Amino acid sequence: MAHTILDGVLADSARAGQYAARLDPAAVADAYWHLTQQTPGAWTHELDLRGADEPF
């Protein structure tokens, strides 16, 4: 079990300019897939996904 946070909007490249924090659907899918492939020796309990263009 993992707690995931998507801090942004899933947007394809055609509509991506409308949103401040854009998340690439393929990159999000890769991150979720990684959760299913982890070994018990070191695994993620919480995953926070944000767009690289988000100002901190």
PDBQT receptor file of N, H, CA, C and O in Angstrom, charges set to zero:
ATOM      1  N   MET A   1       0.841  -1.164   0.000  1.00  0.00    +0.000 N 
ATOM      2  CA  MET A   1       0.000   0.000   0.000  1.00  0.00    +0.000 C 
ATOM      3  C   MET A   1       0.893   1.235   0.000  1.00  0.00    +0.000 C 
ATOM      4  O   MET A   1       1.924   1.268   0.671  1.00  0.00    +0.000 OA
ATOM      5  N   ALA A   2       0.496   2.225  -0.741  1.00  0.00    +0.000 N 
ATOM      6  H   ALA A   2      -0.342   2.198  -1.286  1.00  0.00    +0.000 HD
ATOM      7  CA  ALA A   2       1.247   3.479  -0.790  1.00  0.00    +0.000 C 
ATOM      8  C   ALA A   2       0.268   4.644  -0.847  1.00  0.00    +0.000 C 
ATOM      9  O   ALA A   2      -0.816   4.544  -1.421  1.00  0.00    +0.000 OA
ATOM     10  N   HIS A   3       0.673   5.731  -0.247  1.00  0.00    +0.000 N 
ATOM     11  H   HIS A   3       1.554   5.812   0.219  1.00  0.00    +0.000 HD
ATOM     12  CA  HIS A   3      -0.100   6.982  -0.295  1.00  0.00    +0.000 C 
ATOM     13  C   HIS A   3       0.501   7.821  -1.409  1.00  0.00    +0.000 C 
ATOM     14  O   HIS A   3       1.693   8.129  -1.374  1.00  0.00    +0.000 OA
ATOM     15  N   THR A   4      -0.299   8.194  -2.393  1.00  0.00    +0.000 N 
ATOM     16  H   THR A   4      -1.266   7.944  -2.421  1.00  0.00    +0.000 HD
ATOM     17  CA  THR A   4       0.221   8.996  -3.500  1.00  0.00    +0.000 C 
ATOM     18  C   THR A   4      -0.482  10.346  -3.554  1.00  0.00    +0.000 C 
ATOM     19  O   THR A   4      -1.675  10.468  -3.278  1.00  0.00    +0.000 OA
ATOM     20  N   ILE A   5       0.303  11.350  -3.920  1.00  0.00    +0.000 N 
ATOM     21  H   ILE A   5       1.272  11.250  -4.145  1.00  0.00    +0.000 HD
ATOM     22  CA  ILE A   5      -0.199  12.715  -4.060  1.00  0.00    +0.000 C 
ATOM     23  C   ILE A   5       0.133  13.185  -5.469  1.00  0.00    +0.000 C 
ATOM     24  O   ILE A   5       1.292  13.146  -5.882  1.00  0.00    +0.000 OA
ATOM     25  N   LEU A   6      -0.868  13.625  -6.198  1.00  0.00    +0.000 N 
ATOM     26  H   LEU A   6      -1.809  13.657  -5.863  1.00  0.00    +0.000 HD
ATOM     27  CA  LEU A   6      -0.646  14.245  -7.505  1.00  0.00    +0.000 C 
ATOM     28  C   LEU A   6      -0.894  15.733  -7.316  1.00  0.00    +0.000 C 
ATOM     29  O   LEU A   6      -2.038  16.176  -7.217  1.00  0.00    +0.000 OA
ATOM     30  N   ASP A   7       0.181  16.494  -7.267  1.00  0.00    +0.000 N 
ATOM     31  H   ASP A   7       1.110  16.135  -7.347  1.00  0.00    +0.000 HD
ATOM     32  CA  ASP A   7       0.072  17.929  -7.031  1.00  0.00    +0.000 C 
ATOM     33  C   ASP A   7       0.176  18.658  -8.362  1.00  0.00    +0.000 C 
ATOM     34  O   ASP A   7       1.211  19.241  -8.683  1.00  0.00    +0.000 OA
ATOM     35  N   GLY A   8      -0.896  18.619  -9.123  1.00  0.00    +0.000 N 
ATOM     36  H   GLY A   8      -1.736  18.144  -8.862  1.00  0.00    +0.000 HD
ATOM     37  CA  GLY A   8      -0.921  19.250 -10.427  1.00  0.00    +0.000 C 
ATOM     38  C   GLY A   8      -2.049  18.667 -11.249  1.00  0.00    +0.000 C 
ATOM     39  O   GLY A   8      -2.895  17.937 -10.732  1.00  0.00    +0.000 OA
ATOM     40  N   VAL A   9      -2.060  18.987 -12.519  1.00  0.00    +0.000 N 
ATOM     41  H   VAL A   9      -1.373  19.580 -12.939  1.00  0.00    +0.000 HD
ATOM     42  CA  VAL A   9      -3.106  18.558 -13.432  1.00  0.00    +0.000 C 
ATOM     43  C   VAL A   9      -2.485  17.632 -14.463  1.00  0.00    +0.000 C 
ATOM     44  O   VAL A   9      -1.457  17.953 -15.059  1.00  0.00    +0.000 OA
ATOM     45  N   LEU A  10      -3.116  16.475 -14.672  1.00  0.00    +0.000 N 
ATOM     46  H   LEU A  10      -3.951  16.214 -14.188  1.00  0.00    +0.000 HD
ATOM     47  CA  LEU A  10      -2.682  15.606 -15.763  1.00  0.00    +0.000 C 
ATOM     48  C   LEU A  10      -3.102  16.268 -17.057  1.00  0.00    +0.000 C 
ATOM     49  O   LEU A  10      -4.291  16.485 -17.290  1.00  0.00    +0.000 OA
ATOM     50  N   ALA A  11      -2.143  16.588 -17.896  1.00  0.00    +0.000 N 
ATOM     51  H   ALA A  11      -1.177  16.412 -17.708  1.00  0.00    +0.000 HD
ATOM     52  CA  ALA A  11      -2.460  17.321 -19.125  1.00  0.00    +0.000 C 
ATOM     53  C   ALA A  11      -1.610  16.808 -20.272  1.00  0.00    +0.000 C 
ATOM     54  O   ALA A  11      -0.405  16.600 -20.130  1.00  0.00    +0.000 OA
ATOM     55  N   ASP A  12      -2.254  16.609 -21.406  1.00  0.00    +0.000 N 
ATOM     56  H   ASP A  12      -3.233  16.779 -21.521  1.00  0.00    +0.000 HD
ATOM     57  CA  ASP A  12      -1.489  16.248 -22.593  1.00  0.00    +0.000 C 
ATOM     58  C   ASP A  12      -0.832  17.503 -23.166  1.00  0.00    +0.000 C 
ATOM     59  O   ASP A  12      -1.166  18.623 -22.778  1.00  0.00    +0.000 OA
ATOM     60  N   SER A  13       0.085  17.306 -24.072  1.00  0.00    +0.000 N 
ATOM     61  H   SER A  13       0.356  16.397 -24.387  1.00  0.00    +0.000 HD
ATOM     62  CA  SER A  13       0.856  18.447 -24.584  1.00  0.00    +0.000 C 
ATOM     63  C   SER A  13      -0.011  19.449 -25.331  1.00  0.00    +0.000 C 
ATOM     64  O   SER A  13       0.340  20.627 -25.396  1.00  0.00    +0.000 OA
ATOM     65  N   ALA A  14      -1.131  19.015 -25.897  1.00  0.00    +0.000 N 
ATOM     66  H   ALA A  14      -1.416  18.058 -25.845  1.00  0.00    +0.000 HD
ATOM     67  CA  ALA A  14      -1.985  19.936 -26.653  1.00  0.00    +0.000 C 
ATOM     68  C   ALA A  14      -2.659  20.958 -25.750  1.00  0.00    +0.000 C 
ATOM     69  O   ALA A  14      -2.926  22.079 -26.182  1.00  0.00    +0.000 OA
ATOM     70  N   ARG A  15      -2.942  20.586 -24.489  1.00  0.00    +0.000 N 
ATOM     71  H   ARG A  15      -2.726  19.675 -24.138  1.00  0.00    +0.000 HD
ATOM     72  CA  ARG A  15      -3.631  21.493 -23.576  1.00  0.00    +0.000 C 
ATOM     73  C   ARG A  15      -2.739  21.924 -22.411  1.00  0.00    +0.000 C 
ATOM     74  O   ARG A  15      -3.209  22.620 -21.511  1.00  0.00    +0.000 OA
ATOM     75  N   ALA A  16      -1.484  21.534 -22.407  1.00  0.00    +0.000 N 
ATOM     76  H   ALA A  16      -1.102  20.969 -23.138  1.00  0.00    +0.000 HD
ATOM     77  CA  ALA A  16      -0.617  21.741 -21.252  1.00  0.00    +0.000 C 
ATOM     78  C   ALA A  16      -0.410  23.210 -20.901  1.00  0.00    +0.000 C 
ATOM     79  O   ALA A  16      -0.202  23.530 -19.731  1.00  0.00    +0.000 OA
ATOM     80  N   GLY A  17      -0.460  24.098 -21.866  1.00  0.00    +0.000 N 
ATOM     81  H   GLY A  17      -0.629  23.839 -22.817  1.00  0.00    +0.000 HD
ATOM     82  CA  GLY A  17      -0.213  25.502 -21.589  1.00  0.00    +0.000 C 
ATOM     83  C   GLY A  17      -1.257  26.172 -20.718  1.00  0.00    +0.000 C 
ATOM     84  O   GLY A  17      -1.021  27.270 -20.214  1.00  0.00    +0.000 OA
ATOM     85  N   GLN A  18      -2.398  25.543 -20.528  1.00  0.00    +0.000 N 
ATOM     86  H   GLN A  18      -2.589  24.651 -20.938  1.00  0.00    +0.000 HD
ATOM     87  CA  GLN A  18      -3.473  26.128 -19.736  1.00  0.00    +0.000 C 
ATOM     88  C   GLN A  18      -3.230  26.033 -18.236  1.00  0.00    +0.000 C 
ATOM     89  O   GLN A  18      -3.868  26.749 -17.465  1.00  0.00    +0.000 OA
ATOM     90  N   TYR A  19      -2.331  25.174 -17.813  1.00  0.00    +0.000 N 
ATOM     91  H   TYR A  19      -1.813  24.593 -18.439  1.00  0.00    +0.000 HD
ATOM     92  CA  TYR A  19      -2.197  24.861 -16.392  1.00  0.00    +0.000 C 
ATOM     93  C   TYR A  19      -0.843  25.284 -15.847  1.00  0.00    +0.000 C 
ATOM     94  O   TYR A  19       0.171  25.203 -16.540  1.00  0.00    +0.000 OA
ATOM     95  N   ALA A  20      -0.838  25.736 -14.601  1.00  0.00    +0.000 N 
ATOM     96  H   ALA A  20      -1.662  25.803 -14.039  1.00  0.00    +0.000 HD
ATOM     97  CA  ALA A  20       0.415  26.139 -13.952  1.00  0.00    +0.000 C 
ATOM     98  C   ALA A  20       1.265  24.928 -13.618  1.00  0.00    +0.000 C 
ATOM     99  O   ALA A  20       2.460  24.916 -13.912  1.00  0.00    +0.000 OA
ATOM    100  N   ALA A  21       0.666  23.899 -13.004  1.00  0.00    +0.000 N 
ATOM    101  H   ALA A  21      -0.305  23.909 -12.765  1.00  0.00    +0.000 HD
ATOM    102  CA  ALA A  21       1.410  22.696 -12.617  1.00  0.00    +0.000 C 
ATOM    103  C   ALA A  21       0.934  21.532 -13.481  1.00  0.00    +0.000 C 
ATOM    104  O   ALA A  21      -0.137  20.972 -13.247  1.00  0.00    +0.000 OA
ATOM    105  N   ARG A  22       1.729  21.178 -14.471  1.00  0.00    +0.000 N 
ATOM    106  H   ARG A  22       2.599  21.633 -14.662  1.00  0.00    +0.000 HD
ATOM    107  CA  ARG A  22       1.354  20.123 -15.407  1.00  0.00    +0.000 C 
ATOM    108  C   ARG A  22       2.092  18.838 -15.076  1.00  0.00    +0.000 C 
ATOM    109  O   ARG A  22       3.285  18.849 -14.772  1.00  0.00    +0.000 OA
ATOM    110  N   LEU A  23       1.362  17.728 -15.140  1.00  0.00    +0.000 N 
ATOM    111  H   LEU A  23       0.393  17.719 -15.387  1.00  0.00    +0.000 HD
ATOM    112  CA  LEU A  23       1.955  16.417 -14.948  1.00  0.00    +0.000 C 
ATOM    113  C   LEU A  23       1.780  15.617 -16.232  1.00  0.00    +0.000 C 
ATOM    114  O   LEU A  23       0.681  15.543 -16.782  1.00  0.00    +0.000 OA
ATOM    115  N   ASP A  24       2.852  15.029 -16.699  1.00  0.00    +0.000 N 
ATOM    116  H   ASP A  24       3.745  15.089 -16.252  1.00  0.00    +0.000 HD
ATOM    117  CA  ASP A  24       2.825  14.203 -17.898  1.00  0.00    +0.000 C 
ATOM    118  C   ASP A  24       2.191  12.852 -17.553  1.00  0.00    +0.000 C 
ATOM    119  O   ASP A  24       2.710  12.145 -16.689  1.00  0.00    +0.000 OA
ATOM    120  N   PRO A  25       1.090  12.477 -18.199  1.00  0.00    +0.000 N 
ATOM    121  CA  PRO A  25       0.422  11.215 -17.876  1.00  0.00    +0.000 C 
ATOM    122  C   PRO A  25       1.340   9.996 -17.976  1.00  0.00    +0.000 C 
ATOM    123  O   PRO A  25       1.234   9.077 -17.163  1.00  0.00    +0.000 OA
ATOM    124  N   ALA A  26       2.233   9.977 -18.956  1.00  0.00    +0.000 N 
ATOM    125  H   ALA A  26       2.319  10.722 -19.617  1.00  0.00    +0.000 HD
ATOM    126  CA  ALA A  26       3.146   8.841 -19.103  1.00  0.00    +0.000 C 
ATOM    127  C   ALA A  26       4.128   8.766 -17.930  1.00  0.00    +0.000 C 
ATOM    128  O   ALA A  26       4.444   7.676 -17.453  1.00  0.00    +0.000 OA
ATOM    129  N   ALA A  27       4.606   9.919 -17.469  1.00  0.00    +0.000 N 
ATOM    130  H   ALA A  27       4.348  10.804 -17.856  1.00  0.00    +0.000 HD
ATOM    131  CA  ALA A  27       5.528   9.934 -16.332  1.00  0.00    +0.000 C 
ATOM    132  C   ALA A  27       4.824   9.494 -15.046  1.00  0.00    +0.000 C 
ATOM    133  O   ALA A  27       5.412   8.793 -14.222  1.00  0.00    +0.000 OA
ATOM    134  N   VAL A  28       3.564   9.907 -14.876  1.00  0.00    +0.000 N 
ATOM    135  H   VAL A  28       3.086  10.476 -15.545  1.00  0.00    +0.000 HD
ATOM    136  CA  VAL A  28       2.786   9.475 -13.708  1.00  0.00    +0.000 C 
ATOM    137  C   VAL A  28       2.572   7.965 -13.761  1.00  0.00    +0.000 C 
ATOM    138  O   VAL A  28       2.709   7.281 -12.746  1.00  0.00    +0.000 OA
ATOM    139  N   ALA A  29       2.237   7.444 -14.940  1.00  0.00    +0.000 N 
ATOM    140  H   ALA A  29       2.125   7.999 -15.765  1.00  0.00    +0.000 HD
ATOM    141  CA  ALA A  29       2.051   5.996 -15.092  1.00  0.00    +0.000 C 
ATOM    142  C   ALA A  29       3.336   5.246 -14.749  1.00  0.00    +0.000 C 
ATOM    143  O   ALA A  29       3.285   4.202 -14.098  1.00  0.00    +0.000 OA
ATOM    144  N   ASP A  30       4.485   5.762 -15.178  1.00  0.00    +0.000 N 
ATOM    145  H   ASP A  30       4.527   6.610 -15.707  1.00  0.00    +0.000 HD
ATOM    146  CA  ASP A  30       5.773   5.129 -14.848  1.00  0.00    +0.000 C 
ATOM    147  C   ASP A  30       6.006   5.103 -13.344  1.00  0.00    +0.000 C 
ATOM    148  O   ASP A  30       6.486   4.104 -12.807  1.00  0.00    +0.000 OA
ATOM    149  N   ALA A  31       5.672   6.187 -12.665  1.00  0.00    +0.000 N 
ATOM    150  H   ALA A  31       5.283   6.999 -13.101  1.00  0.00    +0.000 HD
ATOM    151  CA  ALA A  31       5.866   6.248 -11.213  1.00  0.00    +0.000 C 
ATOM    152  C   ALA A  31       4.972   5.233 -10.505  1.00  0.00    +0.000 C 
ATOM    153  O   ALA A  31       5.410   4.555  -9.575  1.00  0.00    +0.000 OA
ATOM    154  N   TYR A  32       3.719   5.132 -10.948  1.00  0.00    +0.000 N 
ATOM    155  H   TYR A  32       3.364   5.682 -11.704  1.00  0.00    +0.000 HD
ATOM    156  CA  TYR A  32       2.809   4.140 -10.358  1.00  0.00    +0.000 C 
ATOM    157  C   TYR A  32       3.290   2.718 -10.646  1.00  0.00    +0.000 C 
ATOM    158  O   TYR A  32       3.210   1.847  -9.781  1.00  0.00    +0.000 OA
ATOM    159  N   TRP A  33       3.786   2.486 -11.852  1.00  0.00    +0.000 N 
ATOM    160  H   TRP A  33       3.852   3.194 -12.555  1.00  0.00    +0.000 HD
ATOM    161  CA  TRP A  33       4.307   1.156 -12.193  1.00  0.00    +0.000 C 
ATOM    162  C   TRP A  33       5.480   0.805 -11.285  1.00  0.00    +0.000 C 
ATOM    163  O   TRP A  33       5.597  -0.332 -10.827  1.00  0.00    +0.000 OA
ATOM    164  N   HIS A  34       6.334   1.764 -11.030  1.00  0.00    +0.000 N 
ATOM    165  H   HIS A  34       6.239   2.688 -11.402  1.00  0.00    +0.000 HD
ATOM    166  CA  HIS A  34       7.482   1.534 -10.138  1.00  0.00    +0.000 C 
ATOM    167  C   HIS A  34       7.016   1.051  -8.762  1.00  0.00    +0.000 C 
ATOM    168  O   HIS A  34       7.659   0.195  -8.155  1.00  0.00    +0.000 OA
ATOM    169  N   LEU A  35       5.901   1.598  -8.271  1.00  0.00    +0.000 N 
ATOM    170  H   LEU A  35       5.379   2.294  -8.765  1.00  0.00    +0.000 HD
ATOM    171  CA  LEU A  35       5.376   1.164  -6.974  1.00  0.00    +0.000 C 
ATOM    172  C   LEU A  35       5.070  -0.330  -6.960  1.00  0.00    +0.000 C 
ATOM    173  O   LEU A  35       5.249  -0.989  -5.935  1.00  0.00    +0.000 OA
ATOM    174  N   THR A  36       4.615  -0.867  -8.079  1.00  0.00    +0.000 N 
ATOM    175  H   THR A  36       4.470  -0.332  -8.912  1.00  0.00    +0.000 HD
ATOM    176  CA  THR A  36       4.254  -2.285  -8.131  1.00  0.00    +0.000 C 
ATOM    177  C   THR A  36       5.463  -3.198  -8.267  1.00  0.00    +0.000 C 
ATOM    178  O   THR A  36       5.343  -4.409  -8.080  1.00  0.00    +0.000 OA
ATOM    179  N   GLN A  37       6.626  -2.640  -8.589  1.00  0.00    +0.000 N 
ATOM    180  H   GLN A  37       6.723  -1.657  -8.741  1.00  0.00    +0.000 HD
ATOM    181  CA  GLN A  37       7.813  -3.439  -8.844  1.00  0.00    +0.000 C 
ATOM    182  C   GLN A  37       8.836  -3.401  -7.709  1.00  0.00    +0.000 C 
ATOM    183  O   GLN A  37       9.925  -3.956  -7.853  1.00  0.00    +0.000 OA
ATOM    184  N   GLN A  38       8.519  -2.773  -6.611  1.00  0.00    +0.000 N 
ATOM    185  H   GLN A  38       7.634  -2.322  -6.494  1.00  0.00    +0.000 HD
ATOM    186  CA  GLN A  38       9.482  -2.613  -5.522  1.00  0.00    +0.000 C 
ATOM    187  C   GLN A  38       9.707  -3.913  -4.760  1.00  0.00    +0.000 C 
ATOM    188  O   GLN A  38       8.821  -4.764  -4.673  1.00  0.00    +0.000 OA
ATOM    189  N   THR A  39      10.903  -4.045  -4.215  1.00  0.00    +0.000 N 
ATOM    190  H   THR A  39      11.622  -3.354  -4.286  1.00  0.00    +0.000 HD
ATOM    191  CA  THR A  39      11.216  -5.194  -3.363  1.00  0.00    +0.000 C 
ATOM    192  C   THR A  39      10.897  -4.849  -1.914  1.00  0.00    +0.000 C 
ATOM    193  O   THR A  39      10.862  -3.670  -1.564  1.00  0.00    +0.000 OA
ATOM    194  N   PRO A  40      10.665  -5.834  -1.072  1.00  0.00    +0.000 N 
ATOM    195  CA  PRO A  40      10.364  -5.553   0.330  1.00  0.00    +0.000 C 
ATOM    196  C   PRO A  40      11.511  -4.894   1.086  1.00  0.00    +0.000 C 
ATOM    197  O   PRO A  40      11.293  -4.319   2.153  1.00  0.00    +0.000 OA
ATOM    198  N   GLY A  41      12.724  -4.967   0.557  1.00  0.00    +0.000 N 
ATOM    199  H   GLY A  41      12.901  -5.435  -0.309  1.00  0.00    +0.000 HD
ATOM    200  CA  GLY A  41      13.883  -4.428   1.260  1.00  0.00    +0.000 C 
ATOM    201  C   GLY A  41      13.925  -2.907   1.328  1.00  0.00    +0.000 C 
ATOM    202  O   GLY A  41      14.520  -2.345   2.248  1.00  0.00    +0.000 OA
ATOM    203  N   ALA A  42      13.309  -2.249   0.381  1.00  0.00    +0.000 N 
ATOM    204  H   ALA A  42      12.826  -2.706  -0.365  1.00  0.00    +0.000 HD
ATOM    205  CA  ALA A  42      13.263  -0.782   0.349  1.00  0.00    +0.000 C 
ATOM    206  C   ALA A  42      12.098  -0.389  -0.535  1.00  0.00    +0.000 C 
ATOM    207  O   ALA A  42      12.127  -0.595  -1.749  1.00  0.00    +0.000 OA
ATOM    208  N   TRP A  43      11.077   0.178   0.079  1.00  0.00    +0.000 N 
ATOM    209  H   TRP A  43      11.054   0.346   1.064  1.00  0.00    +0.000 HD
ATOM    210  CA  TRP A  43       9.907   0.506  -0.709  1.00  0.00    +0.000 C 
ATOM    211  C   TRP A  43       9.345   1.863  -0.310  1.00  0.00    +0.000 C 
ATOM    212  O   TRP A  43       9.625   2.377   0.773  1.00  0.00    +0.000 OA
ATOM    213  N   THR A  44       8.564   2.417  -1.188  1.00  0.00    +0.000 N 
ATOM    214  H   THR A  44       8.337   1.999  -2.068  1.00  0.00    +0.000 HD
ATOM    215  CA  THR A  44       7.996   3.754  -1.005  1.00  0.00    +0.000 C 
ATOM    216  C   THR A  44       6.684   3.658  -0.247  1.00  0.00    +0.000 C 
ATOM    217  O   THR A  44       5.802   2.881  -0.614  1.00  0.00    +0.000 OA
ATOM    218  N   HIS A  45       6.557   4.442   0.801  1.00  0.00    +0.000 N 
ATOM    219  H   HIS A  45       7.273   5.073   1.099  1.00  0.00    +0.000 HD
ATOM    220  CA  HIS A  45       5.299   4.518   1.532  1.00  0.00    +0.000 C 
ATOM    221  C   HIS A  45       4.463   5.697   1.015  1.00  0.00    +0.000 C 
ATOM    222  O   HIS A  45       3.238   5.602   0.926  1.00  0.00    +0.000 OA
ATOM    223  N   GLU A  46       5.131   6.803   0.677  1.00  0.00    +0.000 N 
ATOM    224  H   GLU A  46       6.125   6.880   0.749  1.00  0.00    +0.000 HD
ATOM    225  CA  GLU A  46       4.422   7.977   0.176  1.00  0.00    +0.000 C 
ATOM    226  C   GLU A  46       5.133   8.501  -1.056  1.00  0.00    +0.000 C 
ATOM    227  O   GLU A  46       6.358   8.627  -1.076  1.00  0.00    +0.000 OA
ATOM    228  N   LEU A  47       4.362   8.803  -2.074  1.00  0.00    +0.000 N 
ATOM    229  H   LEU A  47       3.367   8.701  -2.058  1.00  0.00    +0.000 HD
ATOM    230  CA  LEU A  47       4.890   9.312  -3.337  1.00  0.00    +0.000 C 
ATOM    231  C   LEU A  47       4.199  10.625  -3.649  1.00  0.00    +0.000 C 
ATOM    232  O   LEU A  47       2.974  10.671  -3.760  1.00  0.00    +0.000 OA
ATOM    233  N   ASP A  48       4.967  11.683  -3.792  1.00  0.00    +0.000 N 
ATOM    234  H   ASP A  48       5.962  11.645  -3.702  1.00  0.00    +0.000 HD
ATOM    235  CA  ASP A  48       4.450  13.021  -4.071  1.00  0.00    +0.000 C 
ATOM    236  C   ASP A  48       4.932  13.417  -5.464  1.00  0.00    +0.000 C 
ATOM    237  O   ASP A  48       6.128  13.635  -5.661  1.00  0.00    +0.000 OA
ATOM    238  N   LEU A  49       4.032  13.513  -6.419  1.00  0.00    +0.000 N 
ATOM    239  H   LEU A  49       3.061  13.336  -6.259  1.00  0.00    +0.000 HD
ATOM    240  CA  LEU A  49       4.395  13.851  -7.792  1.00  0.00    +0.000 C 
ATOM    241  C   LEU A  49       3.975  15.291  -8.087  1.00  0.00    +0.000 C 
ATOM    242  O   LEU A  49       2.828  15.680  -7.869  1.00  0.00    +0.000 OA
ATOM    243  N   ARG A  50       4.935  16.067  -8.586  1.00  0.00    +0.000 N 
ATOM    244  H   ARG A  50       5.867  15.750  -8.763  1.00  0.00    +0.000 HD
ATOM    245  CA  ARG A  50       4.705  17.470  -8.928  1.00  0.00    +0.000 C 
ATOM    246  C   ARG A  50       5.353  17.757 -10.273  1.00  0.00    +0.000 C 
ATOM    247  O   ARG A  50       6.307  17.091 -10.674  1.00  0.00    +0.000 OA
ATOM    248  N   GLY A  51       4.830  18.740 -10.949  1.00  0.00    +0.000 N 
ATOM    249  H   GLY A  51       4.055  19.282 -10.623  1.00  0.00    +0.000 HD
ATOM    250  CA  GLY A  51       5.449  19.158 -12.203  1.00  0.00    +0.000 C 
ATOM    251  C   GLY A  51       6.764  19.887 -11.945  1.00  0.00    +0.000 C 
ATOM    252  O   GLY A  51       6.914  20.573 -10.934  1.00  0.00    +0.000 OA
ATOM    253  N   ALA A  52       7.705  19.736 -12.857  1.00  0.00    +0.000 N 
ATOM    254  H   ALA A  52       7.583  19.178 -13.679  1.00  0.00    +0.000 HD
ATOM    255  CA  ALA A  52       9.015  20.368 -12.681  1.00  0.00    +0.000 C 
ATOM    256  C   ALA A  52       8.938  21.886 -12.764  1.00  0.00    +0.000 C 
ATOM    257  O   ALA A  52       9.838  22.588 -12.302  1.00  0.00    +0.000 OA
ATOM    258  N   ASP A  53       7.848  22.393 -13.360  1.00  0.00    +0.000 N 
ATOM    259  H   ASP A  53       7.117  21.824 -13.735  1.00  0.00    +0.000 HD
ATOM    260  CA  ASP A  53       7.729  23.848 -13.520  1.00  0.00    +0.000 C 
ATOM    261  C   ASP A  53       7.017  24.514 -12.345  1.00  0.00    +0.000 C 
ATOM    262  O   ASP A  53       6.747  25.715 -12.386  1.00  0.00    +0.000 OA
ATOM    263  N   GLU A  54       6.712  23.751 -11.304  1.00  0.00    +0.000 N 
ATOM    264  H   GLU A  54       6.931  22.776 -11.270  1.00  0.00    +0.000 HD
ATOM    265  CA  GLU A  54       6.027  24.324 -10.148  1.00  0.00    +0.000 C 
ATOM    266  C   GLU A  54       7.009  25.175  -9.311  1.00  0.00    +0.000 C 
ATOM    267  O   GLU A  54       8.075  24.691  -8.930  1.00  0.00    +0.000 OA
ATOM    268  N   PRO A  55       6.655  26.417  -9.034  1.00  0.00    +0.000 N 
ATOM    269  CA  PRO A  55       7.536  27.234  -8.203  1.00  0.00    +0.000 C 
ATOM    270  C   PRO A  55       7.399  26.837  -6.734  1.00  0.00    +0.000 C 
ATOM    271  O   PRO A  55       6.292  26.667  -6.222  1.00  0.00    +0.000 OA
ATOM    272  N   PHE A  56       8.530  26.695  -6.080  1.00  0.00    +0.000 N 
ATOM    273  H   PHE A  56       9.429  26.833  -6.496  1.00  0.00    +0.000 HD
ATOM    274  CA  PHE A  56       8.521  26.336  -4.650  1.00  0.00    +0.000 C 
ATOM    275  C   PHE A  56       8.908  27.519  -3.819  1.00  0.00    +0.000 C 
ATOM    276  O   PHE A  56       8.959  27.422  -2.593  1.00  0.00    +0.000 OA
TER     277      PHE A  56
